[in-house]
């Protein structure tokens, strides 16, 4: 049903008026490597077999290399005649080993009989993000063109295989679609503008249309986008072989359709402007190369897209796409409505900053400190290696930080305050203690406890985020999630390698309380309160390094140069100044105590409903994440607007109605 709807939408799409694009007809150079020698390979070789049904027997790569021993490092050139064209065959690939081996076993002998020179490039996208076929095609094209001078490029899906060797892979004047009658669609074209499966074109055409779009994550519509580039934007005619020679078999497998992304991809397809078709860049880097007898294997890894934010404290902040995915969740967005300084806002009118921006700033500093520590570790390890101190070198190497470790630290810093309630510490400290005094059975909790719970809830409730975690961390997703939660409250597990204990001091330092959380809120609070701070957090970070603790020699800790003692003095001097002049200001405390009284008195009447339809009090909300996400500073507006507080039941949609 989904696929049928897909095809209908695409058919309607091409009925649209295309006046957005200027009617420009580019002429492309004729293939330039023809040799006029009399010994050119024949245009129609006599040894063609015609139609042969797909051989679905799966052989090992080693067996195929023995069978097709005329291939050499992914390349073949006819010996008996001079080939008319040199063709690069590009095959995007990931987790389709059966399909790839079946393709090689069927395609290699067929195109071998067509008597042209060819190279096979299998482009594998390394696991870690959604598969992007367009990026693989672009990477394969770039690598193939750098390796040799090709006259023709074939764009070949791994699961569509031509069954007739009269369906020539060599290029003509225009782009050609070779997979016309596909088994998956009962050997018919699903719609008139279908362009998937197998296609070819001269390289200059691929360059002119700027290759494939790199914006189609997962499955679907990247071929339709490419068809529009060719036909709508550049007015190129699409050629197709005769129906009787264009049969293509399908190697079936379970596809990841990502239905939740389908509408986004369709909207992307229908709204792209010509400028976007021209200027989008494919961001990737070649991770590994390996040549076998049958193919060139090109492993690529995509650059993770980053986003730029501007912050009044730290300036330009660049965040990983996974961090942006977290920020975009409703669970994180609620921090926009929770004041960083609680009751201080009623004393200092400019102290209006929220937990939202503080969390992003803490994430930035955590990233900066993690990079500095790893950079210094690498420097120290090289020095120990140069000095021949293998014992210390081996010991210090265990402390090195992986990319996933660094990302976990950034996520922990970003989410460390996601468990805060209305007016920050007023809710988890004053209100909690007041409820404990009123009802001794009340369970005491900290906002870090709720942060741990909210991380699990956030991942569970947001499918895109859950998928992003799984793509980035793979089999280590569960372990990484637990690591993130432990980093938030500084809990060092006994099972953890003690050489990595220093990582727990970055976000929540239980050893000496010097961490990036405080570095950000000292600077941010001073800015909002109009006070001065002489502590230079950037200088402090630049002087940090990882060392083994003198108290517990097997444990690492974050150390700093002795000359930083005066800078550290300013840190604690700033802290005591903020407590005396702002956090513990007498009016601040008076306001917070009044707010606490209001929460306590309305606790039995201002109720919420959990997922089971049960009434939940504010004092119990910390155990129900679906209720806790509704608790922001706006809860006080809800209390003020309620005319009949004893009959008030907060609806599942919120409290401010």
Secondary structure per residue as TSV (DSSP state, phi and psi in degrees):
chain	resnum	aa	ss	phi	psi
A	1	X	-	360.0	-45.6
A	2	X	H	-59.9	-44.4
A	3	X	H	-66.2	-39.2
A	4	X	H	-63.4	-45.3
A	5	X	H	-60.4	-39.2
A	6	X	H	-56.3	-48.4
A	7	X	H	-68.9	-37.8
A	8	X	H	-63.9	-44.3
A	9	X	H	-60.9	-40.1
A	10	X	H	-67.4	-38.6
A	11	X	H	-63.4	-42.7
A	12	X	H	-65.7	-34.0
A	13	X	H	-57.8	-41.6
A	14	X	T	-81.1	-0.9
A	15	X	T	-87.6	-9.8
A	16	X	S	-66.7	152.9
A	17	X	-	-69.5	134.9
A	18	X	-	-109.2	33.2
A	19	X	T	-70.3	-5.4
A	20	X	T	-66.5	-21.9
A	21	X	S	-109.9	132.6
A	22	X	-	-65.1	145.2
A	23	X	-	-83.7	84.4
A	24	X	-	-112.5	129.8
A	25	X	-	-113.3	110.1
A	26	X	-	-88.7	140.2
A	27	X	-	-100.7	135.9
A	28	X	-	-108.7	148.8
A	29	X	-	-62.3	140.8
A	30	X	-	-69.4	147.5
A	31	X	-	-50.3	129.8
A	32	X	-	-106.1	7.0
A	33	X	-	-107.6	17.5
A	34	X	-	-63.5	139.4
A	35	X	-	-111.3	126.0
A	36	X	-	-81.0	7.7
A	37	X	-	-58.9	147.3
A	38	X	T	-69.5	-14.5
A	39	X	T	-96.1	26.1
A	40	X	B	-61.5	146.9
A	41	X	-	-62.6	143.3
A	42	X	-	-64.0	148.1
A	43	X	S	-65.9	-34.5
A	44	X	S	-126.2	89.2
A	45	X	-	-58.4	148.4
A	46	X	T	-79.1	-17.2
A	47	X	T	-92.6	17.3
A	48	X	-	-69.4	144.2
A	49	X	-	-97.3	-15.0
A	50	X	-	77.7	-144.5
A	51	X	B	-75.9	132.2
A	52	X	-	-138.7	124.5
A	53	X	-	-61.9	154.7
A	54	X	-	-62.6	131.6
A	55	X	-	-86.6	107.9
A	56	X	-	-92.1	6.4
A	57	X	-	-67.2	131.4
A	58	X	-	-100.2	116.0
A	59	X	-	-105.0	161.1
A	60	X	-	-73.0	160.8
A	61	X	H	-62.5	-37.7
A	62	X	H	-63.1	-41.0
A	63	X	H	-65.4	-40.3
A	64	X	H	-66.7	-37.7
A	65	X	H	-65.9	-33.8
A	66	X	H	-70.1	-40.7
A	67	X	H	-66.8	-46.0
A	68	X	T	-103.9	62.9
A	69	X	T	-76.5	-1.9
A	70	X	T	-78.2	-9.8
A	71	X	-	-82.3	147.3
A	72	X	B	-139.6	110.7
A	73	X	T	52.0	48.9
A	74	X	T	74.9	12.0
A	75	X	E	-130.2	144.9
A	76	X	E	-139.5	139.4
A	77	X	-	-137.2	127.9
A	78	X	-	-57.3	143.6
A	79	X	S	-95.7	-38.2
A	80	X	S	-78.0	-16.7
A	81	X	S	-149.9	168.1
A	82	X	B	-89.7	120.1
A	83	X	-	-65.8	144.6
A	84	X	S	-78.7	-27.9
A	85	X	-	-141.3	155.8
A	86	X	E	-114.9	119.7
A	87	X	E	-117.1	131.7
A	88	X	E	-99.6	122.9
A	89	X	E	-105.7	114.8
A	90	X	E	-108.2	126.2
A	91	X	E	-126.4	106.2
A	92	X	E	-68.0	144.4
A	93	X	E	-154.0	138.5
A	94	X	S	-164.6	126.4
A	95	X	S	57.0	36.2
A	96	X	-	-132.3	51.5
A	97	X	H	-61.0	-43.1
A	98	X	H	-60.4	-45.2
A	99	X	H	-63.5	-41.1
A	100	X	H	-65.0	-45.3
A	101	X	H	-65.5	-38.7
A	102	X	H	-64.8	-41.5
A	103	X	H	-60.9	-48.9
A	104	X	H	-61.4	-41.0
A	105	X	H	-66.3	-25.3
A	106	X	H	-100.8	-39.9
A	107	X	H	-76.8	-42.5
A	108	X	H	-56.2	-51.5
A	109	X	H	-65.7	-31.8
A	110	X	H	-68.1	-48.1
A	111	X	H	-75.8	-21.9
A	112	X	H	-62.0	-37.2
A	113	X	H	-74.6	-15.5
A	114	X	T	-81.3	-5.3
A	115	X	T	58.4	52.1
A	116	X	-	-132.0	161.5
A	117	X	E	-83.6	136.6
A	118	X	E	-149.2	157.5
A	119	X	E	-130.0	138.1
A	120	X	E	-106.1	122.3
A	121	X	E	-117.4	110.7
A	122	X	E	-96.8	116.4
A	123	X	E	-104.5	110.8
A	124	X	E	-103.0	124.5
A	125	X	E	-87.3	121.3
A	126	X	-	-65.4	139.4
A	127	X	S	-58.3	149.0
A	128	X	S	146.0	-17.3
A	129	X	S	-155.0	172.6
A	130	X	-	-58.7	142.5
A	131	X	-	-64.9	137.2
A	132	X	-	-131.3	99.4
A	133	X	H	-63.4	-36.5
A	134	X	H	-61.2	-42.7
A	135	X	H	-63.5	-40.2
A	136	X	H	-63.2	-43.5
A	137	X	H	-61.2	-44.6
A	138	X	H	-63.9	-41.6
A	139	X	H	-66.5	-43.2
A	140	X	H	-62.5	-41.8
A	141	X	H	-61.9	-45.8
A	142	X	H	-61.8	-43.9
A	143	X	H	-68.1	-43.4
A	144	X	H	-63.2	-41.9
A	145	X	H	-69.0	-29.0
A	146	X	H	-75.4	-27.8
A	147	X	H	-82.9	-34.7
A	148	X	S	-154.6	169.8
A	149	X	-	-99.0	102.6
A	150	X	-	-100.3	147.1
A	151	X	S	-93.0	-16.6
A	152	X	E	-151.5	144.0
A	153	X	E	-125.5	129.9
A	154	X	E	-106.2	127.8
A	155	X	E	-103.3	108.7
A	156	X	E	-123.5	116.7
A	157	X	-	-67.7	151.1
A	158	X	T	-76.7	-18.9
A	159	X	T	-106.3	6.1
A	160	X	E	-120.0	124.5
A	161	X	E	-130.9	125.4
A	162	X	E	-66.9	137.1
A	163	X	-	-105.1	1.4
A	164	X	B	-130.5	123.1
A	165	X	T	-77.1	-0.6
A	166	X	T	-84.8	-4.3
A	167	X	S	-88.1	88.7
A	168	X	-	-72.9	137.8
A	169	X	-	-83.6	-10.9
A	170	X	S	-70.1	154.5
A	171	X	-	-88.7	152.3
A	172	X	-	-108.9	-153.9
A	173	X	S	-75.4	-38.2
A	174	X	S	-110.0	166.8
A	175	X	-	-59.4	145.9
A	176	X	E	-129.4	134.8
A	177	X	E	-100.5	117.9
A	178	X	-	-96.0	-25.9
A	179	X	-	-92.1	73.6
A	180	X	-	-82.1	-52.9
A	181	X	E	-108.5	102.2
A	182	X	E	-104.9	136.3
A	183	X	G	-55.0	-38.9
A	184	X	G	-57.3	-28.9
A	185	X	G	-111.2	33.9
A	186	X	T	58.5	39.4
A	187	X	S	55.3	43.2
A	188	X	B	-135.5	168.9
A	189	X	-	-87.0	127.1
A	190	X	S	-65.0	-32.0
A	191	X	S	-156.6	161.7
A	192	X	T	-59.8	-30.7
A	193	X	T	-104.2	20.4
A	194	X	-	-61.3	132.7
A	195	X	-	-136.9	14.2
A	196	X	-	-86.7	173.5
A	197	X	S	96.8	-84.2
A	198	X	E	-140.6	131.0
A	199	X	E	-148.4	162.5
A	200	X	E	-145.4	166.9
A	201	X	E	-173.4	159.0
A	202	X	-	-63.6	147.7
A	203	X	H	-56.7	-34.0
A	204	X	H	-67.2	-25.3
A	205	X	H	-69.9	-44.0
A	206	X	H	-59.8	-40.9
A	207	X	H	-67.7	-42.9
A	208	X	H	-61.2	-37.6
A	209	X	T	-88.9	5.3
A	210	X	T	65.7	32.2
A	211	X	S	61.8	-154.5
A	212	X	S	-85.9	155.2
A	213	X	-	-70.2	144.1
A	214	X	S	-102.0	17.0
A	215	X	-	-100.5	-4.7
A	216	X	-	-96.6	94.3
A	217	X	-	-82.5	139.2
A	218	X	S	82.4	-144.5
A	219	X	S	-107.7	137.5
A	220	X	S	108.0	135.0
A	221	X	S	81.0	-8.8
A	222	X	H	-66.1	-34.1
A	223	X	H	-69.3	-37.0
A	224	X	H	-67.5	-37.9
A	225	X	H	-61.7	-42.9
A	226	X	H	-65.8	-37.6
A	227	X	H	-61.2	-41.0
A	228	X	H	-66.1	-37.4
A	229	X	I	-58.9	-42.6
A	230	X	I	-72.7	-46.2
A	231	X	I	-94.7	-43.5
A	232	X	I	-82.8	-46.4
A	233	X	I	-78.9	-44.6
A	234	X	S	-108.1	4.3
A	235	X	-	55.4	37.8
A	236	X	-	-91.8	142.9
A	237	X	-	-80.6	141.1
A	238	X	-	-103.4	124.0
A	239	X	E	-94.6	150.6
A	240	X	E	-138.9	144.7
A	241	X	-	-72.1	168.4
A	242	X	-	-61.2	147.9
A	243	X	G	-58.0	-35.2
A	244	X	G	-71.6	-14.8
A	245	X	G	-114.0	3.8
A	246	X	-	-106.7	19.9
A	247	X	E	-67.7	134.6
A	248	X	E	-133.1	130.2
A	249	X	E	-86.1	161.6
A	250	X	E	-116.9	132.2
A	251	X	-	-95.3	107.9
A	252	X	-	-77.6	144.6
A	253	X	-	-158.7	169.0
A	254	X	-	-80.3	119.1
A	255	X	-	-93.6	145.7
A	256	X	-	-94.9	101.2
A	257	X	-	-79.9	-26.3
A	258	X	-	52.2	61.1
A	259	X	H	-57.0	-32.3
A	260	X	H	-65.9	-19.9
A	261	X	H	-98.7	-5.8
A	262	X	H	-63.1	-44.9
A	263	X	H	-63.7	-40.9
A	264	X	H	-60.4	-41.5
A	265	X	H	-68.9	-36.8
A	266	X	H	-66.7	-42.3
A	267	X	H	-62.9	-38.0
A	268	X	H	-61.4	-43.3
A	269	X	H	-63.0	-38.3
A	270	X	H	-86.8	-11.6
A	271	X	H	-115.8	-6.3
A	272	X	-	-61.6	136.7
A	273	X	-	-92.3	166.9
A	274	X	H	-61.8	-36.2
A	275	X	H	-62.8	-37.5
A	276	X	H	-69.4	-35.0
A	277	X	H	-61.3	-34.4
A	278	X	H	-83.0	-35.5
A	279	X	H	-104.3	-8.8
A	280	X	-	-66.5	137.8
A	281	X	-	-110.6	141.1
A	282	X	-	-89.7	116.4
A	283	X	-	-100.4	109.4
A	284	X	E	-155.7	165.0
A	285	X	E	-138.3	144.5
A	286	X	E	-74.7	120.9
A	287	X	E	-92.5	-34.6
A	288	X	E	-160.2	149.1
A	289	X	E	-127.9	139.9
A	290	X	E	-152.0	125.8
A	291	X	E	-102.6	127.4
A	292	X	-	-112.7	179.4
A	293	X	S	-62.3	-36.6
A	294	X	S	-91.4	-23.7
A	295	X	-	-157.2	159.8
A	296	X	E	-93.0	124.0
A	297	X	E	-103.4	118.8
A	298	X	E	-115.0	110.5
A	299	X	E	-94.2	126.4
A	300	X	E	-120.0	153.2
A	301	X	E	-129.5	128.1
A	302	X	E	-76.4	146.3
A	303	X	-	-69.2	134.4
A	304	X	-	-75.4	126.1
A	305	X	-	-64.8	137.9
A	306	X	E	-115.7	160.1
A	307	X	E	-124.1	144.5
A	308	X	E	-104.3	128.2
A	309	X	E	-121.3	153.1
A	310	X	E	-111.3	130.3
A	311	X	E	-125.1	136.3
A	312	X	T	-67.2	-18.8
A	313	X	T	-93.8	-49.1
A	314	X	T	-105.5	-1.6
A	315	X	E	76.3	-133.9
A	316	X	E	-75.4	126.5
A	317	X	E	-118.9	126.7
A	318	X	E	-109.0	125.2
A	319	X	E	-120.2	142.2
A	320	X	E	-63.6	152.9
A	321	X	H	-61.1	-32.2
A	322	X	H	-66.8	-36.6
A	323	X	H	-65.8	-38.4
A	324	X	H	-64.8	-38.1
A	325	X	H	-60.8	-37.5
A	326	X	H	-68.0	-45.6
A	327	X	H	-60.0	-34.7
A	328	X	T	-76.7	-4.6
A	329	X	S	-78.2	151.2
A	330	X	H	-60.0	-32.5
A	331	X	H	-64.5	-34.3
A	332	X	H	-85.4	-36.9
A	333	X	H	-61.4	-24.4
A	334	X	G	-61.5	-21.6
A	335	X	G	-66.7	-15.9
A	336	X	G	-63.5	-23.2
A	337	X	G	-111.0	27.2
A	338	X	S	-127.8	112.7
A	339	X	B	-63.4	136.1
A	340	X	S	-63.6	-41.7
A	341	X	S	-105.4	12.2
A	342	X	G	55.4	-122.2
A	343	X	G	-69.2	-12.8
A	344	X	G	-58.5	-27.5
A	345	X	G	-61.0	-27.1
A	346	X	G	-82.6	-7.4
A	347	X	T	-107.7	-43.4
A	348	X	S	-112.0	100.8
A	349	X	T	-60.0	-23.4
A	350	X	T	-88.6	-3.8
A	351	X	-	-84.3	58.5
A	352	X	-	-101.3	8.0
A	353	X	-	-71.4	155.6
A	354	X	B	-116.6	171.3
A	355	X	H	-62.8	-23.6
A	356	X	H	-58.9	-57.4
A	357	X	H	-70.7	-32.1
A	358	X	H	-62.9	-40.4
A	359	X	H	-64.7	-40.5
A	360	X	H	-67.1	-40.6
A	361	X	H	-64.5	-39.6
A	362	X	H	-64.4	-39.6
A	363	X	H	-60.6	-42.5
A	364	X	H	-61.4	-46.5
A	365	X	H	-68.5	-34.9
A	366	X	H	-63.4	-41.0
A	367	X	H	-63.6	-42.0
A	368	X	H	-65.7	-43.6
A	369	X	H	-67.9	-39.7
A	370	X	H	-62.4	-43.2
A	371	X	H	-63.4	-40.6
A	372	X	H	-64.1	-42.8
A	373	X	H	-65.4	-42.2
A	374	X	H	-67.6	-40.2
A	375	X	H	-60.8	-43.6
A	376	X	H	-71.0	-34.9
A	377	X	H	-59.7	-47.4
A	378	X	H	-61.0	-39.0
A	379	X	H	-66.0	-43.8
A	380	X	H	-66.9	-38.2
A	381	X	H	-65.6	-41.3
A	382	X	H	-63.6	-38.8
A	383	X	H	-65.9	-42.9
A	384	X	H	-64.1	-36.8
A	385	X	H	-66.5	-40.2
A	386	X	H	-65.8	-35.7
A	387	X	H	-80.5	-8.1
A	388	X	T	78.1	17.3
A	389	X	-	-90.6	78.8
A	390	X	H	-67.7	-33.5
A	391	X	H	-63.7	-50.2
A	392	X	H	-68.6	-34.9
A	393	X	H	-61.8	-48.4
A	394	X	H	-61.0	-39.5
A	395	X	H	-66.2	-41.1
A	396	X	H	-75.5	-29.3
A	397	X	H	-61.3	-29.0
A	398	X	T	-66.2	-19.1
A	399	X	T	-88.3	-5.0
A	400	X	-	-61.1	149.1
A	401	X	-	-102.8	125.2
A	402	X	-	-80.7	168.8
A	403	X	H	-62.9	-37.6
A	404	X	H	-67.8	-36.0
A	405	X	H	-60.4	-45.8
A	406	X	H	-61.9	-42.3
A	407	X	H	-65.2	-39.3
A	408	X	H	-61.9	-40.0
A	409	X	H	-63.5	-41.8
A	410	X	H	-64.1	-42.4
A	411	X	H	-64.8	-42.5
A	412	X	H	-60.4	-42.8
A	413	X	H	-65.6	-39.5
A	414	X	H	-65.8	-36.9
A	415	X	H	-102.1	7.9
A	416	X	T	-64.8	-24.8
A	417	X	T	-110.1	14.2
A	418	X	T	-67.7	-13.6
A	419	X	T	-93.2	7.3
A	420	X	-	-73.3	146.7
A	421	X	B	-105.5	-166.2
A	422	X	T	-53.1	132.2
A	423	X	T	52.7	38.8
A	424	X	B	57.8	-118.9
A	425	X	H	-70.3	-13.7
A	426	X	I	-58.2	-38.6
A	427	X	I	-77.6	-45.9
A	428	X	I	-87.7	-9.1
A	429	X	I	-112.4	-69.0
A	430	X	I	-65.1	-50.5
A	431	X	I	-64.4	-42.7
A	432	X	H	-63.2	-43.6
A	433	X	H	-67.6	-37.6
A	434	X	H	-65.1	-39.5
A	435	X	H	-68.7	-33.8
A	436	X	H	-65.3	-38.2
A	437	X	H	-68.5	-38.5
A	438	X	H	-73.1	-41.6
A	439	X	-	-132.5	100.8
A	440	X	T	-57.6	-18.6
A	441	X	T	-79.0	-7.7
A	442	X	-	-63.0	133.2
A	443	X	-	-84.3	128.3
A	444	X	-	-81.2	142.6
A	445	X	-	-147.5	165.0
A	446	X	-	-117.9	157.9
A	447	X	H	-65.8	-23.9
A	448	X	H	-64.7	-33.3
A	449	X	H	-63.1	-41.8
A	450	X	H	-71.4	-34.7
A	451	X	H	-59.4	-42.3
A	452	X	H	-60.4	-45.4
A	453	X	H	-65.8	-41.0
A	454	X	H	-67.6	-30.5
A	455	X	H	-63.4	-46.7
A	456	X	H	-61.9	-43.0
A	457	X	H	-65.6	-41.7
A	458	X	H	-61.7	-44.1
A	459	X	H	-67.0	-40.1
A	460	X	H	-65.6	-39.6
A	461	X	H	-83.9	-13.7
A	462	X	-	-119.6	102.4
A	463	X	H	-61.4	-39.4
A	464	X	H	-62.2	-40.5
A	465	X	H	-69.4	-40.9
A	466	X	H	-60.5	-43.0
A	467	X	H	-66.0	-39.3
A	468	X	H	-64.3	-40.5
A	469	X	H	-61.6	-46.3
A	470	X	H	-65.6	-38.2
A	471	X	H	-68.1	-37.2
A	472	X	H	-80.9	-40.5
A	473	X	H	-102.2	-15.2
A	474	X	G	59.5	-130.9
A	475	X	G	-66.3	-16.7
A	476	X	G	-92.7	13.2
A	477	X	H	-57.7	-49.0
A	478	X	H	-64.8	-44.8
A	479	X	H	-63.7	-40.9
A	480	X	H	-65.3	-39.1
A	481	X	H	-63.1	-42.7
A	482	X	H	-65.1	-38.5
A	483	X	H	-61.8	-42.1
A	484	X	H	-60.9	-44.8
A	485	X	H	-65.7	-37.4
A	486	X	H	-68.0	-35.0
A	487	X	H	-64.9	-32.4
A	488	X	H	-63.8	-43.6
A	489	X	H	-104.2	9.0
A	490	X	T	69.8	24.0
A	491	X	-	-80.9	115.7
A	492	X	-	-95.6	117.8
A	493	X	-	-80.7	144.5
A	494	X	T	-63.7	-29.2
A	495	X	T	-77.5	-14.8
A	496	X	S	-73.9	144.8
A	497	X	-	-62.2	122.6
A	498	X	G	-64.3	-17.7
A	499	X	G	-68.3	-16.1
A	500	X	G	-105.7	12.3
A	501	X	G	-62.9	-26.7
A	502	X	G	-60.7	-25.8
A	503	X	G	-63.2	-28.8
A	504	X	H	-76.1	-6.5
A	505	X	H	-97.1	-2.1
A	506	X	H	-76.7	-47.7
A	507	X	H	-93.4	-45.6
A	508	X	S	-134.5	90.5
A	509	X	-	-83.6	104.2
A	510	X	T	-82.8	-10.6
A	511	X	T	-77.9	-47.2
A	512	X	T	-141.3	7.6
A	513	X	S	68.5	10.3
A	514	X	-	-97.7	105.2
A	515	X	S	-146.9	173.5
A	516	X	H	-69.7	-25.0
A	517	X	H	-59.0	-49.3
A	518	X	H	-70.8	-36.4
A	519	X	H	-58.8	-40.2
A	520	X	H	-73.5	-47.2
A	521	X	H	-73.8	-24.0
A	522	X	H	-62.9	-50.0
A	523	X	H	-66.1	-43.0
A	524	X	H	-71.1	-41.8
A	525	X	H	-67.1	-40.5
A	526	X	H	-60.9	-41.0
A	527	X	H	-61.7	-46.8
A	528	X	H	-71.1	-31.7
A	529	X	H	-86.0	-12.1
A	530	X	T	77.8	27.4
A	531	X	-	-106.1	167.7
A	532	X	-	-104.3	144.3
A	533	X	-	-131.7	129.9
A	534	X	-	-96.6	1.0
A	535	X	-	-77.3	127.5
A	536	X	-	-102.5	95.7
A	537	X	H	-68.9	-30.8
A	538	X	H	-68.8	-40.0
A	539	X	H	-65.0	-42.6
A	540	X	H	-60.1	-46.0
A	541	X	H	-61.1	-39.1
A	542	X	H	-66.5	-17.2
A	543	X	T	-102.0	4.1
A	544	X	E	-83.7	150.8
A	545	X	E	-153.6	165.4
A	546	X	E	-96.1	130.1
A	547	X	E	-139.3	159.8
A	548	X	E	-82.7	136.3
A	549	X	-	-65.3	142.3
A	550	X	S	-72.9	-27.5
A	551	X	S	-76.3	-44.0
A	552	X	S	-127.5	92.8
A	553	X	T	-57.2	-21.9
A	554	X	T	-85.4	-11.3
A	555	X	S	-101.6	140.3
A	556	X	E	-91.9	157.9
A	557	X	E	-148.1	163.3
A	558	X	E	-87.6	120.2
A	559	X	E	-112.0	161.9
A	560	X	E	-140.6	153.7
A	561	X	-	-58.7	146.0
A	562	X	G	-62.6	-27.9
A	563	X	G	-69.8	-7.2
A	564	X	G	-86.0	4.6
A	565	X	H	-62.6	-33.7
A	566	X	H	-73.1	-34.4
A	567	X	H	-65.9	-40.3
A	568	X	H	-64.9	-35.4
A	569	X	H	-59.3	-41.3
A	570	X	H	-64.6	-33.0
A	571	X	H	-60.6	-50.4
A	572	X	H	-73.2	-29.3
A	573	X	H	-66.6	-41.3
A	574	X	H	-63.1	-41.1
A	575	X	H	-62.2	-48.2
A	576	X	H	-66.6	-33.9
A	577	X	H	-64.6	-41.3
A	578	X	H	-65.9	-40.4
A	579	X	I	-65.3	-43.9
A	580	X	I	-72.4	-40.3
A	581	X	I	-93.6	-19.2
A	582	X	I	-129.8	-63.6
A	583	X	I	-61.1	-38.4
A	584	X	T	-107.8	21.0
A	585	X	-	-58.4	141.0
A	586	X	H	-61.7	-35.7
A	587	X	H	-73.6	-37.1
A	588	X	H	-57.1	-47.7
A	589	X	H	-67.3	-35.6
A	590	X	H	-64.4	-45.5
A	591	X	H	-61.3	-45.2
A	592	X	H	-66.3	-35.3
A	593	X	H	-67.7	-38.1
A	594	X	H	-66.9	-41.0
A	595	X	H	-63.0	-38.9
A	596	X	H	-63.2	-43.4
A	597	X	H	-59.6	-39.9
A	598	X	H	-64.2	-40.7
A	599	X	H	-67.0	-41.1
A	600	X	H	-64.3	-44.6
A	601	X	H	-69.1	-31.2
A	602	X	H	-91.6	-3.9
A	603	X	T	-58.9	-39.8
A	604	X	T	-79.2	-12.9
A	605	X	T	-114.4	-29.8
A	606	X	S	-90.8	87.7
A	607	X	B	-106.4	157.1
A	608	X	E	-123.9	164.2
A	609	X	E	-113.8	134.4
A	610	X	-	-87.7	-173.4
A	611	X	T	-65.2	-20.3
A	612	X	T	-91.1	1.4
A	613	X	S	82.1	10.6
A	614	X	-	-87.8	147.2
A	615	X	E	-75.8	134.9
A	616	X	E	-127.8	129.7
A	617	X	-	-79.5	160.0
A	618	X	G	-61.0	-35.5
A	619	X	G	-69.4	-16.0
A	620	X	G	-104.3	-4.6
A	621	X	G	-62.6	-27.9
A	622	X	G	-62.6	-19.3
A	623	X	G	-90.8	-4.9
A	624	X	-	-128.5	94.2
A	625	X	H	-58.9	-32.6
A	626	X	H	-67.8	-22.0
A	627	X	H	-89.3	-41.7
A	628	X	H	-60.7	-32.9
A	629	X	T	-64.5	-18.1
A	630	X	T	-86.7	-10.4
A	631	X	-	-88.3	106.2
A	632	X	S	-132.0	-172.5
A	633	X	T	-60.5	-20.3
A	634	X	T	-66.6	-11.9
A	635	X	H	-61.3	-31.1
A	636	X	H	-70.3	-34.4
A	637	X	H	-64.6	-38.3
A	638	X	H	-63.7	-39.7
A	639	X	H	-66.1	-42.7
A	640	X	H	-65.5	-34.6
A	641	X	H	-83.0	-14.7
A	642	X	-	-73.4	121.1
A	643	X	S	-83.1	-32.7
A	644	X	-	-122.6	77.4
A	645	X	G	-58.4	-29.2
A	646	X	G	-72.9	-17.8
A	647	X	G	-108.9	9.1
A	648	X	-	-76.9	124.7
A	649	X	B	-127.9	114.1
A	650	X	-	-69.7	128.4
A	651	X	B	-74.0	164.7
A	652	X	T	-68.0	-16.2
A	653	X	T	-83.4	-10.6
A	654	X	B	144.4	-179.8
A	655	X	S	-111.1	-11.3
A	656	X	-	-98.6	45.1
A	657	X	-	-124.2	360.0
